[in-house]
Amino acid sequence: MGLFGGLALFLFGMDQMSDALKSALGDQMKDLLAKLTRNRFTGALTGAFVTAVVQSSSITTVLVVGFVSAGMMTMAQSIGIIMGANVGTTITAQIVAFKIEEAALWIIALGFLLMFTAKTERFQHYGSMLMGLGLIFFGMGLMGDAMHPLRSFEPFLELMNKMVQPLLAILVGALFTALVQSSSATTAIVITMAGQGLISLEAGILLAFGSNIGTCFTAQLAAIGKSREALRAACVHLFFNIGGVIIWLPFVSVLSEWIITISPSYPELTGTTRLAAEAPRQIANAHTLFNVINTLIFISFTNYMAKLVLWIIPHKKETQKIIISPKYLDESLIETPSLALQRAQLEAARMGEIVHRMLSEFRLGSMNRDRRKFEKVREMDDKVDILESEVLRYLGAIRQQPLTEQESSYIERVMITADEFESIGDVIEYDLTNLAYRALDENIQPSETMRHLNSKLGEKLIEAISATILAVKNDDQNAANDVLNMKQDISSLIKQAMDIQSKELARVSKDHIEAIRMEMTILDSFKRIYTLLKRIAKKVAPPEVH
């Protein structure tokens, strides 16, 4: 009871600490992964840091899959981050090896006090993090107390002696990790057992090897039914972890000697007491060193590994016709709102890219009087409508999570962005395309001057949409400012067109009047498109620019 109750508190504390850190540092993690992946080494360091914060290599892998899907990093770059994630998971082992269970209740009390007295959300999250950390140590203490009587229980001691058999120890570590879905929990129990003098350094290392293999089971489960990128990421995780264990298996005794050299020793103690004092830190150091050296060994082969997984899991040909489906919305990220919102923002930017193509196709169809282009525009608007529904559904799921004020504001921003892009799509489909069909049916020809002005105005709007997409996708305030600063040029082009139309009224032929009415409607639609783009840009640009 003490063992499993302690394990429950340990896992709950780790979950609480992870949630608090994700809420406090979510945006920084997102920015780190997006920016510090220019080469495999910074990618590995970034993967280690992010995983150390969220205490979940699965979340790091999900983020990586999203960036690969978005074309923001290559498969080879993502492998560096996945390798670094393994190093990040060793931080828990280092924390629990400090054996400060005596201070656990003080840490819980301090965290609770900070949670309920802090004025700012960030410090409330830090309080929650401290409380989670305290629960981790408290759970460790309960597990240690529960296992203390096992020191004199011969059947258990005999079982632990068998753990020096490599294959048995690795199998036990892997199965237990697959069962509890946490390599950190397995390592914590191993360290707790070592702290009671129940397990040797070599047996602890072999069980840690097994936990590295067992955690692949979690990644494989998470990849079921997901994208090809997710399957490849899980495949990389499997190759890396199993490959690392195979490489080190003949050198466990060598690794033990290294660890004894670099870890604190207590020669004044003897027997079980010395083992209990030294083994926890030694096992934690071995776990870290094993993963760090594996990363350094394998990181030189990321390009080859990328080619291998692409060969094993090639691009899949579509077997059925689907109009469109979300590319970035990942359900497993909903419980981490700061990261989920970034994915919703990418999907909204994708809507903008389709709207960009719609306007380009409309302009080509108008210049070449090509009905097929207008049909394409209508098909693309259906895609925009579908994606808007998916983005709103996803935002609704995020809204059900505990949110900071900043995250609540961000939901509104993404919602407005998706809605405005959908409205632009409607303007292009219903207003502009219907006018274009009518011009073809009635053979209405615009004047050469108006054709030229509309072309220049269309180019300017295409430029504005491109800048808006950049602003949304990358939170680029400069791009948002560019959109807002186009107002004078667009207003000037519209005024020139209106001046020409007012002069053309002198020619009172019926065909001319119809052409002028149609051109005025087109100009009005262009103005509406720019107004909608400005609304999106204002959500990104700093307030003083508005």
N, C-alpha and C positions, 0 to 999 in steps of 0.2 A: 504493500500500500504506500509506504514511504517513498519507494523508488518511483512508482508510476505517478504518484501525486507530485513529487518533485519534478519529474519529467514534464508533467502537464504545466506546472508553473514556469519551468524553464522555457518551453515552447511558447507559452502565452506571453512571457516577458520579452522574448526575442521578437515576436510578432508586434507587440506594442512599441518596442524600441524602433523597429523597422518602419512602422507606419508613421511615427512621430518624425523620424529623420526624413522620410519621403515627403512629408508635408512641409517641413522646414526648408529642405534643400532640393526639392523636386526640380525647380527651374535650373539651378546650377548643374544638376546631374545631366539634364537634357542638353544644356549648352556645352558641357564638357564632352559628351559623346559626339555632338555634332561638329565641334571644332578641333578636338585634339586627336584626330584619327588620320592625320596626314601621312603618318608612316606606322609601321607595325609596332614599333617600340612605344611610342606615345599612346597608341591604341591599347596596348597591353596594360600600361600604367593606368589609363583611364578606366578600362574594364575592371581592374583591381580596386580602384577607388570607389567607383559606383557600386560594385558588389559589396564592398566593405560597409557602405552606407545603408543599402537596402537589405543586406544580409540574404540576398536571393540571386543566385546566378541565373535563375529562370527569367526574372524580370529584365536583367541585363541582356540576356539572349533575345527576348521579345523586342526590346528596343533596337538591337542590332538588326534583327530581321526587318523591322520597319524601315531603317535607314538604307538597307540593301535594296528593298522593294522600291524605295523612293529614288534610287540612283544616287544617293548622297555618299555612299561608300561602296567599295568593291567587295566581292566575296573574300578576297585575300586580306583586306583590311579588317573585315569583321572577324576573321579567325584570330587575329591578334587580340581583339577585345575579349573573345570567348576564352582564350588562354589566360588572359589577365583576370577574368572573373573567377577562375579556380584559385588564384592567389588571394583574391578578396575574401573568399569563404573561410580562409584560415584565420582571419582576424578573431572570429568567435573563440577558436581554440586558444588563442593568445590571451584573450580577456579572461576566460574561465580558469586558465592555468595560474592566474595570480592568487587564487585561493583567499579571497577577502570576504568569505561568507559572513564573518563576524560583523562586517559593516553593511550587510545587505539591508537590514531594517532601517538603518540610518539613511541609506540612499533612497529607499522607498519613501520614507517620511519626507525627505527633502524634495523629491520629485513631486509628491502629492501636494506639498505646500506651494511649490512653484506653479503647478498646474492651476491651482485655484486662487492664487493671489496675483499672478503676473498680469500686467495691463495689456501687453501686446500678444498677439497670436503666436509669434515666433517663440517667445519665452515660454508660453504655455506648452508648445510642442517640445521645447527642451526639457520642461518638467516631466512630460509624458515619457520622453526618452530616458530620463534618469530613473523614473519609476520602473520602466521596463528593464533597465539594467539591474536595478535592485532585485527585481523578481527573478532574473536570470541567476544571480548569486544566491538568492534565497532557495530557489529550486535546486541548485547545485548542493547547497548545504543539506537539504532534506535527503537528496539522493545519497550523499556521503554518509549521513547518519544511518540511513536504512541499510547500507552495505557494510557498515562497520562490523556487525556480528559475523559476516561471511569470512572474516580473517581466520576464524577457528573452525569453519565448516569444511571438512575434508573433501566431500564430493565436489563442492564448488572449486576448491583449490586444485583438485585434480583436473577439472575441466579447464581451468585457466592455464595449467601447465601444458595442456594440449594445444593452446593457442600459438605456441612457437612453431607448430606445423604450418608452413606458409599457406597452402591451399585451403586448409580448414579455416584459418583465421581470416583470410581474404573473403571466403564464402560467407562466414558469419557476419562480417562487417558490411558486405554488400547486401545481404538479405535484410539485415536490420535497417539499413539506410533506405532500402526500397520500401520497407514496411512503414516507417515513420515519415518518409518523404523529406528527410532533412539530414544531410551529411554533418551539419553542425551539431545536431542532437546526438548522433553516434559518437562523434569526437568528444563531446562533452561527457558522455557516460564513460568512455574509455579513460579520459583524464581523471574523472571522479574515482574510478576503480583504481587507477594508478595512485591517486592520493590516499587510498586506503591500504596501499601496499599489496594489492591483489593481482597486479599484472606487471610484467616486465616491460622494459623499453622496446625490445624486439617485437613482442606480442602486440604492444600498442601501435607500433609502426605498421605491422601487417594488418591490423584492424582498420587503421586509417587508410591504408591502400584499398581495403575493401569498401570503405565508405566512399572513396573517389569513384569506384566502379558503380556502386549502388545508386549514386546521385544521377548517373546517366539514365537510369530507369525513369526518374522524374521528368527529365528532358524529353525522353522518347514519348512518354504519355502526353506531355504538353504539345508535342508536334502532331499528334494524331488529328487528322481532319483539317490541318492548317495548310498554309501555302507551301510551295516547293522550297522557298527560301527558309522557312521554319524547319522543314525536314532536313535540309542541308546543314543548318546550324546544329541540330540535334546529332546529326551524323558526325560533324566535326568534334563535338563534345565527346562522343563515344570513342572515336579514334584516339583523340588526345589523351583521355583518361586511361583507357585500357593500354594504350601504347606506353604511357609513362610507367604504369605498374609493371609491365613486362620488362622494360629496360632496367628497372631498379631491383626487381626480384632477386637476382643473383648477388646484389650488393647491399643487402639489408644490414649485414654485420659491419660493412664499411661505413654505411650511413650512421649506424649506432655509435661507432667510434668517433666520427666527426661531431655528432651531437653532444656526446659526453664531454668532448674538448671545449665546446663553445657555451655549454650550459652551466648554470651555477651548481656547485657540488658541496656536499656537507660531510667531509671525511670524519668529523667527530662523531657521527651517528653510525649505527650498524644495523644489519639485517633489514627486516620489514620497515623499520622506522626510517632508515636511510632511503630505501626504495620509495616510500610514501612521500618523502621530502623532495627527492630529485626527479622522479619519473614524470610528474605532470608537466613541468616546464620542458623537459627533454622531448616528450611526445609532441607538445605544441610546436616546439622549434623544428622537430623532424617533419611535421606536417607542412609547415611553412616552407622549409628548405626544399623539400621534395617537390612542391608545386612551383616554386620559383625556378629551380634548376630545370625542371621539365619545360617550363615556358621558354627559358633561354635556349634550350636544345631545339625545341620544335619551331620556334619563331622564325628561324632561317628558312623553313620549308613551307611557309604559308601559301606561296604561289602554287607549289606542287600539290599541297593538300586541297586547295581550291579547285584545281583541275580534276583531282581524284573524285571529290564529292559531286562535281558537275557531271563527271562521267557516270558515276553510280546513280545519281538522281538528275537526269537530263530535263530540259524544258519539255513540258507536257503540251501536246497538241489539244486544242479545244475539241471536245467530242459533241458538245451541244451548243446551240446558239443562245447566248445570254446577252441581253441588251447591254447591261453594265452591272458591276458589283463593286462595293467599296474596296479600295486598295490599301488604305492605311488604318481603318478602324479595327482595333484589336480588342476583343472582349476581355481578355485576361489583364488588360491594363486599367480597366474601369476602377478598380479599387485603389489605384494610384492616380488621383485626379490630375495632378500637374502634368504627368506624362501622357495620360489619355487625352487631355485637352490639346496637347501639341499634335497628336495624331488626327484629332478632329479638324484642327487648323490646316493640316496638310491636305485633308480630304476637301475642305472648302476651297483651298488654292487649286486643287485639281478641277473643281467646278469652274473656276476662273479660266483655266487652260482650255476647257471645252468651249466656254463662251468666246474666248479669243479666236478659236478655230471657226466658230459660227459666224462671227463678223467678217473674218477673212473669206469664208466661202460665200457669204452674201455679196461682198464687194466683187468677187470674181464672177459670180453669177450675173450681177447687174451689168458689169462691163461687157461680158461676153453674151448676155441675154441667154443664159443657159439654165433651163428648168431643173436639170439634175442637181445643180448646186443648191437650189432652194429645197429640194427634197432632203439633201444631206443635212441642211440646217434644221429641218423639222425633226429628223432622227436624233440629232445631237441635243436638241432641247428636251427630248424625252429622257436622255441620259442625265441631264442637269436636274430634272425634276426628281428622278429616282435617287440621285446622290443627295439632294437636299433632304429628302425624307429620311435617308439613312443617317445623315449627320444629326438631324434633330432627334431621332430616336436615341442615338448614341449620347448626345448631350443630356437627354432626359435620364438615361441610366447613370451618368456621372453626377447629375443633380441629386440623386438619392444618396450619394456618399457624403460624409462629413467634409465640408469645404471651408477654406479660408475666404476672407473677403475678396482677396485678389483673384482666387479661382472662380468665385461667383461672378465677378466682373468679367472675367475672361470668357465664361460661358456665354454671357450676353454678347460679347464682341464676336465670337465665332458664329453665334446664331444670326446676328445681323449680317455678317459677311456672307454666309450661305444664302440668306434671304435676298440680299441685294444682287448677288450673282444670278440667282434664279430669276429675279425680276428683269435683269438685263437680257437673259435668255428669252424671256417672254416678249420683250420689246422687239428683239431681233426676229423672232418667229412670227408673232401675231401682227405686229405693225409693219416692219420693214419687208418681210417676205410676202405678206399679202399684197402690199403695194407693188412689189416687183412682179408678182403674178398678173396683177391688173394691168401694169404697164405693158407686159407682153401680150396679154389678150386683146388690149385695145390699141396696141402699137403706138403708145405714147412715147415720144422721143424728147429727152431733155436737151437744152441748149448746150453748145460746146463749152461755154463759160461755166455753166452750172455743173456740168460733168467734171470739169477740172477742179472746181471748188469742193465739190462733194468728195472727189478723190483725195484731195489734201486733207479735208476734215476727217475722212475715214482713216487715213494714215495716222493722223494725230490721235484718234480714238484707239486705234490698235496699239499705239505707243503707250497710251494711258492705261489700257488693260494690262499690258506687259508689266508696267511699273507697279500696278496694283497687286498683281500676282506675286511679284518679288517681295513687295511689302508684307503681304499676308504670310507667305511661306517662310520668310526669314526674319520676321519682325523688323524689317528694314525701314527705319524712320526716314532715311534719305530718299528712298524710293517713294515713300508716302508723300514726302514734301514735293517731289517731282510731279506727282499727280496733281496736287493742289496748285502748284505753280503753273500748270498748263492752262489755267482758267483764262488768262488774258489772250493767249494765242487762239484758243477755241472760240472765245467770244468774238474775237476779231474776224475769224473766218466766217462765223455765222452772220455777223453784221454785214460783211461784204456780200454774202449770198442774198440776204434780205434786201440790200440796196439794189442789186441787179434785178431781183424779182419785182420790186416796186416800179422800176423803169420799164420792165417787160409788160406791165399791165396796160401800157398804151396800145399794145397789139391785142386787139380784142377778139381774135378768132377763138372759136370754141375749143379747139385742140390745145391752143396755147394756155387758155385759162385752166384747163384740166391738168396740164403739165405743171403749171405754177402751183396749183393746189396740192398736187402730189409732192412736189419738191418741198413745199412748206411743211408738209406732214413729216417728210424724211428729216428735215432740219430739226423739227420738234422732237423726233425720236432720238436723234443724235444728242440733243441737249439733255434729254432724260437719261440717256446712257451715261453721259459724263457726270450728271448730278448723282447718280447711284454710285459711280466709282468714287466720287468725292466723299460720300458717306462712309465707304469702306476705309478709304485712306485716312480720314479723320480719327478713326479708332486706333490707328497705328502711330500717326504723327504726334509729336509732343503737343500739349494743349496750347502753348503760346503761338503755334503756327496757324491754328484754325481761324 
